[in-house]
Amino acid sequence: MAILAGCPDTAWALQSHGPPEGLYVHQMAHIHFVLALGYLLWDIRRSSFTSRGWRYLQVFCVLMIAWNVLAFTGHAMGVVLEPHHISTVEGYFRSRLVGPLTMGKIIFYITKLDHIVAVPALFFLFIAMRSFYRTVVKHAGEEKK
C-alpha cells in the first residue's frame, strides 16, 4: 500500500461527458436535489420537530434550494453564452466577461456568485448537526444519572 500511495497515477475520479449529455444529467441532478430538499423541508415542517437544530436544518434546506436554482440557471446561461463572450487569456481563474454587457451576461455573472448562498447553507447544516449532537450528549448524560 505504501508503494501505491507513494506512486500515484491518474485516478479518473471525474467522468466528463461531452455536450449535451453531461449537462442534461447534471441539470437533472439539480432538479432531483431540489425535490429531495423540498420533501425534507416539508416533512420537517409538518412534524413536531421544533428544536433549534431542526430550525437550522430548515434554513439549510431553503438556502440549498436557492443555490440549486441559482446553479441550474447558471448552467443554462453558460450554454446560451458564446465562447468568445468569456475571455480566458489570463487563465480559467481570471476569466472575464467581454463587453458589451447584456442581460444574459449579467445573469451569468450573478449565478457564478453561488458560493454566497452555498457557504451559509453549509454553515447552517453544520450548526444543525452540532445542535443535534449536543442534544444527544445532554440526554445521554441525563440517562446515566
C-alpha positions in Angstrom: 0.0 0.0 0.0 2.8 2.4 0.8 4.3 1.9 -2.6 0.9 2.6 -4.3 0.4 5.7 -2.1 3.9 6.9 -2.9 3.5 6.5 -6.7 0.1 7.9 -7.6 -1.3 7.7 -11.1 -4.4 9.2 -12.7 -7.4 8.3 -10.6 -10.1 9.2 -13.1 -12.3 10.4 -10.2 -14.4 12.5 -12.6 -16.0 11.2 -15.6 -16.6 14.0 -18.1 -19.2 13.7 -20.7 -19.3 15.8 -23.8 -22.2 18.1 -24.6 -25.1 17.8 -24.3 -25.5 14.6 -22.3 -23.3 15.7 -19.4 -25.2 18.9 -18.9 -28.6 17.1 -19.1 -27.6 14.7 -16.4 -26.1 17.4 -14.3 -29.3 19.6 -14.6 -31.5 16.6 -13.8 -29.4 16.1 -10.6 -30.1 19.7 -9.6 -33.8 19.1 -10.1 -33.7 15.9 -8.1 -31.7 17.6 -5.3 -34.3 20.4 -5.2 -37.1 17.9 -4.9 -35.3 15.9 -2.2 -34.6 19.1 -0.2 -38.2 20.3 -0.7 -39.5 17.0 0.6 -37.2 17.1 3.6 -38.3 20.7 4.3 -41.9 19.8 4.0 -41.5 16.7 6.2 -39.7 18.7 9.0 -42.4 21.4 8.9 -45.3 19.0 9.2 -43.7 17.0 12.0 -43.5 18.1 15.6 -39.7 18.7 15.4 -39.3 22.1 17.0 -35.8 22.2 18.4 -33.2 24.7 17.3 -31.4 22.1 15.3 -34.5 21.4 13.2 -35.0 25.1 12.5 -31.3 25.3 11.4 -31.9 22.3 9.1 -34.9 24.1 7.6 -32.8 27.1 6.8 -30.2 24.8 5.2 -32.9 23.3 3.0 -34.2 26.7 1.9 -30.7 28.0 1.1 -29.7 24.9 -0.7 -32.9 25.0 -2.8 -31.9 28.6 -3.7 -28.4 27.5 -4.5 -29.7 24.8 -6.8 -32.0 27.2 -8.6 -29.0 29.6 -9.0 -26.7 26.9 -10.2 -29.3 25.5 -12.6 -29.8 28.9 -14.1 -26.0 29.5 -14.3 -25.5 26.2 -16.2 -28.3 27.2 -18.6 -26.8 30.6 -19.2 -23.4 29.1 -19.8 -25.0 27.2 -22.8 -26.5 30.4 -24.1 -23.3 32.4 -24.0 -20.9 32.0 -26.9 -17.3 31.0 -26.0 -16.0 34.4 -27.3 -18.1 36.2 -24.7 -15.7 35.0 -22.0 -12.0 35.9 -22.1 -9.7 33.3 -20.5 -6.4 35.0 -21.7 -5.1 35.1 -18.1 -6.3 31.6 -17.3 -9.5 30.0 -16.1 -9.5 31.5 -12.7 -9.2 35.0 -14.2 -12.0 34.7 -16.7 -13.6 37.9 -17.8 -16.9 38.8 -19.5 -16.3 40.6 -22.8 -18.4 43.6 -23.3 -20.9 44.9 -24.1 -22.8 43.6 -21.2 -26.2 42.1 -21.9 -28.9 40.8 -19.5 -27.8 37.3 -20.2 -24.2 38.1 -19.4 -25.2 39.8 -16.2 -27.3 36.8 -15.1 -24.4 34.5 -15.9 -22.1 36.6 -13.8 -24.6 36.7 -10.8 -25.0 32.9 -11.0 -21.3 32.5 -10.7 -21.5 34.0 -7.2 -23.4 30.9 -6.0 -20.9 30.4 -3.1 -22.6 33.4 -1.4 -25.6 31.1 -0.9 -23.8 27.8 -0.6 -21.4 28.7 2.2 -24.1 30.0 4.6 -26.2 26.9 3.7 -23.4 24.6 4.7 -22.8 26.7 7.9 -26.5 26.1 8.9 -26.1 22.4 8.2 -23.0 22.4 10.5 -24.8 24.2 13.3 -27.9 22.0 12.9 -25.7 18.8 13.2 -23.9 20.4 16.2 -27.2 21.1 17.8 -28.4 17.5 17.3 -25.1 16.2 18.7 -25.3 18.4 21.8 -28.9 17.3 22.4 -27.9 13.6 22.2 -24.9 14.2 24.6 -27.2 16.0 27.0 -29.8 13.2 27.0 -27.1 10.6 27.3 -25.7 12.4 30.4 -29.2 12.6 32.0 -29.7 8.8 31.5 -26.6 8.0 33.4 -27.8 9.8 36.5 
